[in-house]
Amino acid sequence: MTNSAFEPFVRNAWYVAAWSADLGEDIIARTIMNEDIILFRDGDGKAAALEDRCCHRGAPLSQGRMVDGCVQCGYHGLEFNGAGVCTKVPGQDKVSPNLKVNAYPVVERQHFLWIWMGNPALADEGKLLDYPYFDQTDQWPSKKGYFEIAANYAMMIDNLMDLTHLAFVHEKTIGGDPDTQVNHELIVEKTDKGVKLTRWMENSPPPPTFRKAYNFQGKIDRWGEFKYVPPVSVIQWTGAIDVGNGARQNRDQPGMHFRLFHSATPKTETSFHYFYATANHYRLDEPEATDELFHENHITFLEDKEIMEVQQKRLEADPTRSLEIIKSDEALVQARKALHNMIEEDQALSQSIAAE
């Protein structure tokens, strides 16, 4: 398998730019795919994204402020609306139509703020990932988080499509018994564009995080379902019930059920924005259950961050050296194939547009 330290970007796709709740009255500065952008809400509260560069003297617009729903440049006071059009120049009655900055398509839906980094004419909202659980607050109360990881975005895909690392990286949280994690049943299925991985760990002791969250009577039947949605998202459903209650026949019966959302928006070739969310479907009358699940997983994700960042450094040190494949890599390999297919399609599309 080729070295994964510098996987190319897929530009013509939707990416999470921010959580909706994080975009308030202030400007958010963010780098996505090496492009400096700003996120803000206009006078109507609509989310917008512009390049972080004033067309007058190139000053960062993120150094400015919001004025009447427009971004005011902090250097000479030019103001830009959500479409990137300059609406005001101090000391000047007329504004030239040449005074504008690049705007990016954005869509706010299901608590996500999505951005399109490719050709704006190709920004199809029908291609947005659907995640209805954020809207089902009575059944799936959720909490959301974000931090940066200094690694190529594909590292996150690898990390989530080979879960045997739980036994070693997360032994004290969600991993638990190493033998259970390694000796599991693995089912890998291709989806429309991605891969679905299902792991069964039956008659196993509950790991520390599970014991804290739910009153299990003894050993459990446990599963994890991971759907890779190219290019950068993984949707997870994990569940556990007391052993002997027919988990395979009915996974929806009462037990410890939670859903996780993971997405890796590329910042540069060697860093990404990690957006994650937890949602519980147990102890629904106890808000602290939602907080506990988030806290336990936040600790887990910081452990992932640590291993991915040192892994990235080692891969960068010798980028021509290939990586070997082992039995547990089946879903990871299929996910990488799906990603590479999307990269090739995107590059061919960009070349076709450039040739027109």
Secondary structure, DSSP 4 states (H G I P E B T S, - for coil): ----TTPPP--SSEEEEEEGGG--SS-EEEEETTEEEEEEE-TTS-EEEEESS-TTT---GGGSEEETTEEEPTTT--EE-TTSBEEEBTTBSS--TT-B--EE-EEEETTEEEEE-S-GGG--GGGSPP-GGGG-TTTS-EEEEEEEESS-THHHHHHHH-GGGHHHHSIIIII--HHHHHS-EEEEEE-SSSEEEEEEEEEEPPPHHHHHHS---S-EEEEEEEEEETTTEEEEEEEEEETTS-TTT-TTSSSEEEEEEEEEEEEETTEEEEEEEEEE-SSTT-HHHHHHHHHHHHHHHHHHHHHHHHHHHHHHHSTT------GGGHHHHHHHHHHHHHHHHHHHHHHHHHH-
